[in-house]
Amino acid sequence: MQPQKHVAGPINSRIDELSKGIKVLEETVARLKEMDLNFQEIQFIIYNYVEKIREGLVLIQDEIVIWANRAACDILGYELEEVINKSAVDLVHPKYNKLLSARFAMVQAGDEIPVGVLWPFMTKTREIKYVRPFSYRVMYMGRPAIMAFFYDVTEERKLNDESTLRAEMLNQVSDSVFLLDLKGNIKYVNKAVCDSMGYTQDEITKMNVVDINAKELKRKAEIRLKLSSSEKESRFKTVHVRKNRSRMPVDVRIRVINRGDQQFILGVVREILPEGLQDM
């Protein structure tokens, strides 16, 4: 029987094809390994970022906290294991439970809601923390969820409340109160200033205090501003000119005060009778 020499050719060809296929497969596996390493690296970067930022991050689905970063736990006053699987609605002040539940439903349904609204949350120790959240609809495990990030504005809220209270108290004072920068630009006045001068708050806070002095006394007003000090209160008499151009003799006390890292001039003004106007 004659040997079948033609058989070797197809076998060798098949082996060559398999070798090429194996090489392609090895290259593909190498690329996949590289992609996996890159993906792990990206995951590591993201994990470190969300765990180190000061803003709280939470993932909420059906009002239940699915995930939270370290900052969120610190702001809310809970450990991570206490926050996970907890109702997010139960974290807010009881008075706002229904309202927050409605907001969650709006976001999860894809509706937009006003951003930056303050919410009073209660910590584990029942301390109220005001937070400013921003929420977005996302998909998690094939279902709608909410990704929310927020930051603690409790101290900011306290400062605003104190400022509002001070402003309300100053508006009850019969004397006119001015807050100026060191160049004399009017930054704030109480209600008594507007009532006595005839200007609105918006109008007068666009002016310089020198401008409301009588023409012949403007130069003295400029000098007194430059000589004002935080060490000693300066007291003098001058004449202010109202919006209707009528003149108003006044007794003025000014002093430099510090607010944070800035300096301002605080002025208290009281109207006096013309015959009491001396030594201007």
C-alpha distance (Angstrom), angle and dihedral (degrees) to the residues before:
residue distance angle dihedral
M1 . . .
Q2 3.80 . .
P3 3.90 116.0 .
Q4 3.85 114.3 -113.9
K5 3.79 99.7 -121.6
H6 3.81 93.0 172.1
V7 3.86 92.6 68.7
A8 3.83 94.9 75.1
G9 3.79 92.2 62.0
P10 3.85 98.2 62.1
I11 3.83 91.5 42.8
N12 3.79 92.7 52.7
S13 3.78 90.0 46.4
R14 3.80 91.0 51.6
I15 3.81 91.2 48.4
D16 3.82 89.6 51.3
E17 3.79 90.7 51.4
L18 3.79 91.5 48.8
S19 3.82 90.8 48.4
K20 3.80 90.9 52.1
G21 3.80 90.6 46.7
I22 3.80 91.3 50.5
K23 3.81 90.2 49.5
V24 3.81 91.2 51.2
L25 3.79 89.7 47.0
E26 3.82 91.3 50.3
E27 3.82 90.3 50.3
T28 3.80 90.3 48.5
V29 3.81 91.5 49.9
A30 3.82 90.0 49.1
R31 3.81 90.7 51.6
L32 3.80 91.2 47.5
K33 3.80 90.3 50.8
E34 3.81 89.7 50.4
M35 3.81 90.7 48.3
D36 3.81 89.9 48.9
L37 3.81 90.7 51.7
N38 3.80 90.4 48.5
F39 3.81 90.7 48.3
Q40 3.80 91.1 49.8
E41 3.80 89.1 49.4
I42 3.82 91.0 51.5
Q43 3.81 90.1 47.5
F44 3.81 89.6 51.4
I45 3.83 91.6 50.7
I46 3.82 92.1 48.3
Y47 3.81 92.1 46.7
N48 3.79 92.5 51.0
Y49 3.80 91.3 46.1
V50 3.81 96.7 51.9
E51 3.80 91.9 43.7
K52 3.81 94.8 50.5
I53 3.80 102.3 42.6
R54 3.81 117.5 99.1
E55 3.80 94.0 -133.8
G56 3.78 118.8 91.3
L57 3.82 118.3 -116.9
V58 3.79 123.7 -165.7
L59 3.80 135.7 171.2
I60 3.80 112.2 -147.2
Q61 3.81 128.3 -173.1
D62 3.80 123.9 176.6
E63 3.83 87.0 -6.7
I64 3.83 91.1 -60.5
V65 3.82 121.5 119.9
I66 3.82 106.5 -119.5
W67 3.80 97.4 174.9
A68 3.82 138.5 -1.4
N69 3.80 135.4 -178.0
R70 3.80 125.5 -127.7
A71 3.83 94.7 -98.1
A72 3.81 91.1 55.1
C73 3.80 90.7 53.4
D74 3.82 92.0 47.4
I75 3.81 93.1 49.7
L76 3.81 93.0 46.9
G77 3.80 92.7 43.1
Y78 3.80 97.7 -124.0
E79 3.79 137.0 115.1
L80 3.81 115.9 -111.7
E81 3.81 93.9 -108.6
E82 3.83 89.0 52.5
V83 3.80 92.9 53.3
I84 3.81 99.5 45.1
N85 3.83 112.3 90.9
K86 3.81 89.9 9.2
S87 3.80 121.0 129.9
A88 3.81 108.1 -102.3
V89 3.81 88.7 -152.0
D90 3.81 90.3 60.2
L91 3.81 90.0 58.1
V92 3.79 93.9 64.9
H93 3.82 124.4 78.6
P94 3.86 107.1 -77.0
K95 3.79 90.6 -118.0
Y96 3.82 89.3 65.4
N97 3.85 100.4 42.7
K98 3.81 96.6 106.9
L99 3.80 94.1 41.4
L100 3.82 92.8 51.6
S101 3.81 90.8 46.3
A102 3.81 89.1 54.1
R103 3.81 91.1 48.8
F104 3.81 91.3 51.0
A105 3.81 90.0 51.7
M106 3.82 90.4 50.9
V107 3.81 93.9 51.0
Q108 3.80 94.9 43.1
A109 3.81 88.7 51.1
G110 3.80 89.2 54.6
D111 3.81 99.2 -105.2
E112 3.79 121.0 139.3
I113 3.79 118.8 -120.9
P114 3.83 131.1 -167.8
V115 3.79 109.7 -80.2
G116 3.77 127.3 -138.4
V117 3.82 97.0 32.5
L118 3.82 113.3 152.0
W119 3.80 118.3 -119.5
P120 3.82 125.6 -167.9
F121 3.81 108.5 -134.0
M122 3.79 124.0 -175.1
T123 3.79 121.6 -132.9
K124 3.78 125.0 -141.9
T125 3.82 88.2 -93.3
R126 3.86 90.4 52.1
E127 3.80 93.1 -107.8
I128 3.80 114.2 147.0
K129 3.80 115.4 -121.3
Y130 3.79 119.3 -173.7
V131 3.80 112.7 -144.7
R132 3.79 132.8 -175.8
P133 3.85 107.7 -144.1
F134 3.79 133.6 -168.1
S135 3.81 115.1 -161.9
Y136 3.81 133.7 -165.9
R137 3.79 134.6 -175.8
V138 3.82 113.9 -116.3
M139 3.80 136.6 165.0
Y140 3.80 119.7 -109.5
M141 3.80 122.8 179.5
G142 3.79 88.5 -12.6
R143 3.80 94.6 -54.8
P144 3.84 134.3 95.9
A145 3.79 116.4 -91.5
I146 3.83 138.9 161.6
M147 3.78 127.4 -109.9
A148 3.79 108.7 -162.0
F149 3.78 130.4 179.7
F150 3.77 122.5 -171.8
Y151 3.79 143.1 167.7
D152 3.78 134.8 -147.1
V153 3.82 113.9 -101.4
T154 3.81 97.4 167.1
E155 3.81 94.7 117.6
E156 3.80 91.3 43.5
R157 3.81 89.0 51.8
K158 3.82 91.2 50.4
L159 3.80 91.3 51.2
N160 3.80 91.3 48.5
D161 3.80 91.1 48.8
E162 3.81 90.7 49.5
S163 3.80 91.4 47.9
T164 3.80 90.6 49.4
L165 3.80 91.1 49.1
R166 3.80 91.9 49.3
A167 3.80 90.8 49.0
E168 3.80 90.9 50.4
M169 3.81 90.7 49.2
L170 3.80 91.9 48.6
N171 3.79 89.9 51.0
Q172 3.80 88.2 59.5
V173 3.82 91.2 55.2
S174 3.79 115.2 98.2
D175 3.83 92.9 -148.6
S176 3.80 118.2 85.1
V177 3.82 113.1 -110.1
F178 3.81 123.0 -158.2
L179 3.81 128.6 -173.2
L180 3.81 111.8 -162.3
D181 3.77 136.2 176.3
L182 3.80 116.0 -122.6
K183 3.81 90.3 -90.2
G184 3.80 91.8 56.8
N185 3.81 97.4 -105.7
I186 3.81 108.1 151.1
K187 3.83 110.9 -118.5
Y188 3.80 100.8 168.6
V189 3.81 139.9 3.9
N190 3.78 131.2 -179.5
K191 3.79 125.5 -124.0
A192 3.82 92.6 -92.6
V193 3.82 90.4 65.1
C194 3.80 92.6 54.2
D195 3.80 91.8 45.5
S196 3.81 94.5 49.9
M197 3.82 98.7 38.3
G198 3.80 99.9 39.0
Y199 3.83 94.7 -128.6
T200 3.78 127.1 122.3
Q201 3.81 119.0 -120.4
D202 3.79 90.1 -107.7
E203 3.81 93.2 50.0
I204 3.79 98.0 48.2
T205 3.83 95.5 44.1
K206 3.79 87.9 62.0
M207 3.82 91.1 58.7
N208 3.80 137.2 79.7
V209 3.80 117.3 -120.7
V210 3.82 90.0 -125.0
D211 3.82 88.1 64.1
I212 3.81 93.2 62.7
N213 3.81 92.4 54.3
A214 3.80 120.9 95.3
K215 3.81 111.9 -90.9
E216 3.80 94.8 -110.8
L217 3.82 91.0 51.6
K218 3.80 100.4 46.7
R219 3.81 93.7 96.0
K220 3.81 91.8 52.5
A221 3.81 89.3 48.9
E222 3.82 90.5 54.9
I223 3.81 91.9 50.1
R224 3.81 92.8 48.2
L225 3.80 90.5 52.4
K226 3.80 91.0 53.9
L227 3.81 91.8 47.7
S228 3.81 95.0 48.8
S229 3.79 113.9 120.2
S230 3.78 142.5 -174.1
E231 3.80 90.0 -135.0
K232 3.78 98.1 63.0
E233 3.78 136.4 19.8
S234 3.79 114.0 -119.5
R235 3.81 118.4 -143.6
F236 3.80 127.7 -170.6
K237 3.79 145.1 139.2
T238 3.78 126.6 -110.7
V239 3.80 141.8 151.5
H240 3.82 122.7 -103.4
V241 3.79 121.8 -158.8
R242 3.78 117.3 -137.6
K243 3.80 124.9 -139.9
N244 3.83 89.3 -99.9
R245 3.87 87.3 55.3
S246 3.81 94.5 -111.0
R247 3.80 116.2 139.0
M248 3.80 124.5 -117.4
P249 3.84 120.9 -168.5
V250 3.82 109.7 -143.9
D251 3.78 142.4 -177.5
V252 3.83 110.8 -133.2
R253 3.81 133.4 -161.8
I254 3.81 119.3 -174.5
R255 3.77 135.6 178.0
V256 3.81 136.7 168.8
I257 3.80 113.0 -113.3
N258 3.80 132.6 -175.0
R259 3.79 122.3 -126.7
G260 3.79 109.4 -178.8
D261 3.78 106.9 -50.4
Q262 3.82 93.2 -24.2
Q263 3.79 131.8 87.6
F264 3.79 125.3 -140.5
I265 3.77 136.9 175.3
L266 3.78 115.1 -119.3
G267 3.78 114.2 -156.2
V268 3.81 129.0 -171.4
V269 3.80 114.8 -166.0
R270 3.80 129.6 -169.0
E271 3.78 125.5 -174.5
I272 3.83 114.9 -122.4
L273 3.77 134.8 -168.1
P274 3.81 116.0 -93.8
E275 3.81 92.4 -114.7
G276 3.80 89.6 58.1
L277 3.77 92.2 58.4
Q278 3.81 106.1 107.9
D279 3.80 140.4 142.9
M280 3.77 95.0 21.6
